[in-house]
Amino acid sequence: MISDIAKAAAQLGDPPIRKRIGLSIALALGAAGAHVALLARREDRLAEIVTEIKTVGGTASAIPVALTQSGLA
């Protein structure tokens, strides 16, 4: 599976510098055929990333969460 992820990442080309490594990993996993579960606070950004993953042939679920809220840890 790791070699499949590396191949998928290479096929994405040399994307502009990403703010977060998680996005690059999510895109590579999606391109390799994995269903990606995304967790973040911003629903609008989650929707954008789901669209990006679909563009490379993957599937994803967006789950809005606020992990910094008191009492959730």
Secondary structure, 3 states (H helix, E strand, C coil): CHHHHHHHHHHCCCCCCCCCHHHHHHHHHHHCCCEEEEEECCHHHHHHHHHHHHHCCCEEEEEECCCCCCCCC
